[in-house]
């Protein structure tokens, strides 16, 4: 067990060092068995955070991201968080003003992360395979002169949200 943990820590350290040494704009920590974003990475990357435009934390065991993560990597263009246990985003996601794409598929969201609507550059949001329930309110005076409220997975968009 300790050996596997040591290997996982060494793998993360190696990937972070590769990013710093190569001057890459990408930090790929996919499949590193992370339960949280390692706090030591902030210190190691402190001189290059503005240069990092893509972070991949796919297929880990993340339950949340901190506000510090969002404010530290505020120059991100793409954030890949698919395959974790996330159910919400911190409000500081609004600091990601350059974010163009976010992949939140295969997580545990029950509601659409409304903070994403404030991001001016955002073009792509992937929420596939989450448990989002869409609430639709139809003011159907045009449709048979009555109004109805329904709360159910939206039929036409369920494949892109579930």
Rosetta blueprint (number, residue, H / E / L):
1 X L
2 X H
3 X H
4 X H
5 X H
6 X H
7 X H
8 X H
9 X H
10 X H
11 X H
12 X H
13 X H
14 X H
15 X H
16 X H
17 X H
18 X H
19 X H
20 X H
21 X H
22 X H
23 X L
24 X L
25 X L
26 X E
27 X E
28 X E
29 X L
30 X L
31 X L
32 X L
33 X L
34 X L
35 X L
36 X L
37 X L
38 X L
39 X L
40 X H
41 X H
42 X H
43 X H
44 X H
45 X L
46 X L
47 X L
48 X L
49 X H
50 X H
51 X H
52 X L
53 X L
54 X E
55 X E
56 X E
57 X L
58 X L
59 X L
60 X L
61 X L
62 X L
63 X L
64 X L
65 X L
66 X L
67 X H
68 X H
69 X H
70 X H
71 X H
72 X H
73 X L
74 X L
75 X L
76 X L
77 X L
78 X E
79 X E
80 X E
81 X L
82 X L
83 X L
84 X L
85 X L
86 X L
87 X L
88 X L
89 X L
90 X L
91 X H
92 X H
93 X H
94 X H
95 X H
96 X L
97 X L
98 X L
99 X L
100 X L
101 X E
102 X E
103 X E
104 X L
105 X L
106 X L
107 X L
108 X L
109 X L
110 X L
111 X L
112 X L
113 X L
114 X H
115 X H
116 X H
117 X H
118 X H
119 X L
120 X L
121 X L
122 X L
123 X L
124 X E
125 X E
126 X E
127 X L
128 X L
129 X L
130 X L
131 X L
132 X L
133 X L
134 X L
135 X E
136 X E
137 X E
138 X E
139 X L
140 X L
141 X L
142 X L
143 X L
144 X L
145 X L
146 X L
147 X L
148 X E
149 X E
150 X E
151 X E
152 X L
153 X L
154 X L
155 X L
156 X L
157 X L
158 X H
159 X H
160 X H
161 X H
162 X L
